[in-house]
Amino acid sequence: KYSQEMLNCPVEFEITGAGLRGYFSPADNRIAINEKLQDTQRLSTLTHELGHAFMHSSLGEDKSGVQKELEADAFSIMLEDTFGIEITEARKEHFVSHLKSLEEYNKSHTDLENPITIDTVLQNVSQCYSDVIEDITHYIDKELSINKTITADLSTREPNQPYVKILWSEHNNITDGSILSI
């Protein structure tokens, strides 16, 4: 919901190419997550793709693919750590593989005036992260507050009274988190 509401960047689930967990499309400003992933993998992929959405939304950006992947991984790790989410082995392996790719990239691009360093990557990520984390935290706190209200509302309903809890709705007149008595 945060991605859609705050970044105008919808998250969609689809069948992606073999081995592709997800992607961010700057041209469409959307995130796609492989629908075959389990919840933990989806969350890890989503936080990684959010890193791309925050840091790489400009078309024609001249960062290398290796730098973009490292930045998105670092953003993902920082975000997950902030909210106490265990970093998946796949995310750690992805980060390490791109760190090795960075070394190879710099060796094969000796003509670069300013080689890409892990320090540069982490400075970029830290700056972006510090710019957005307060908004993300505020949004999540607000959503958690709504869930607490829903739980309190459920405790005051009549016993055996059927209800429907709206978790998410695209309809303008139905609020996410609403409780509808039947």
N, C-alpha and C positions, 0 to 999 in steps of 0.2 A: 504493500500500500504506500509506503514512504516514497518509493521510486516513482510511482504513478502520480501521487498527489503533489509531491514537493519538487520533483525533477521533471515532471511531465514526460517520464520515461517508463512506458508500460513494461511489465515483465510478463512474458508469454512462455508457455510450455509447449514444446514441439519435439518431434523426432529430429535430432541433429545428426550430422555425419558421424561415421565410425570414430569412436574415441573422443569426440568433441562433447564436452560437458555443457558448454554454453558459449554465448558470445554477446558482445555489445556492438550494436550497429550505430555508429555516429550519424550516418546519413538519415536513418529513420528515428534516431534517438530512442532505441528500444533495446531491451535485454531479452534474449531467448535462453531458456534453460532446457536441457534435455529431459523430456518427460519420463524417461526410463530410470532416472537417478532416484536413489532413496532420499529420504528427508535430510539426513545429515549432509549428504553430497550436494543436494540442492542448495542448502543454506551456505555451504562453503563456496559453491559456484556463484551464488547470488552475491555474496560479499566481494568476491573477486571481480565480478562484472560491474558491481557498483563502483569499485575502484577505477575501472575503465571509464564509467559514466562520469565520475567526478573529475578525473584527470585527463581524459583523452577524448573529449566530446567535440573538439575542433577538427573539422575536416582539413586535410593537408598539413597536419602537424608533422614536424620533421624529426620526431623521436624514432629511434629504431624499434623494431618489434620486440627485441630483447629487453630494451629499457621499459617499454610499455608493460610487458608481462611482469617484470620485476616490481614495477611500481604498483600494479594491480594486486600482486601477491602480498606485498608489504602492507598495502592498505587493508586488504582482507584480514591479514593476521592481526593488525592493530585493532581493527573493528571487532573481530571475534574475541580478542583478549579483553577488550574494554567491557564486553558484556558477559564475560565468564564462559564463553563457548570454547570447548576444546578444539584445538587446531587439528584438522584431519591429517593423517599420514600422507594422503594424496597432495594436500596443499603444501606440506613441508617438502615433499619430493619435487613438486612443480617449482617451488622457489629455488631449491638447490640446483635443479637442472638448468634453470635460466641463469643462475649465478655462474655456473660453468660456461654456459653459452656466452655470457658477457665477457668472460676471459678470452674465449675463442674469437669473439667479435672484435675485441680490442687488438688482439694479435694480428688479425687479418685486415684491420683498418689502421695501419700505422700512420697513414697520412692525416688522420684526424688531428685537428689543432687541440681540441679538448676531448680526450678519451672519456668514455662514460665510466664513472666510478660508482661503487656501491654507496659512497658518501653522497654523491650527487643524487642518486636515486632516493636515498633515505631523506635527504633534505627536502626534495620535491614532495615526497609523501607526507612528511611531518608538517610541512606548510599547509598542504591541502587538508590533511586530517584535522589540524587545529582550526582551520577555517570552517569545517562542517560538523564536527563532532557535537558541539553544543546543540545545534538544530536537530541532529539525529536523536540525541539523548532526550531532548524535550519532546519530540514526536513519540518516541517509544514510551516515555513516562505517561504521556497523555493517553495512549492506547491502553496501557496497563491500568490506568485509572478508570477508563471506560469498562474494562473487564471486571474490575472490582465492583463497580456500580451494578453491572449486570448480575453478578453473583449475589449482591445484597438484594436486588429486585427479586431474584428467584426465591430467596429465603422468605420473602413476605407474601408470596402468592398462596392462594388457598391450596390445601392438600389435594392431591389428585387432579388439580386443574391442568388440563393440557396446555402446552405453549409451544411456540416456535421461537428459537433464538436466531436472529439474522446475523451471521458472521460477516458477510460481505454482500453488498448489493450495488448494481450499476444503476438502479432506479433512483431518480432524484428525490422522490418522496419517501423513500425507505432508508433510514439511517443505519449504518453499520452498527452492530451491537444491540439493535432494538429487540425487545421482547414482545411478542404478539400472543395474546391469549386467544385460544381457539374456542 
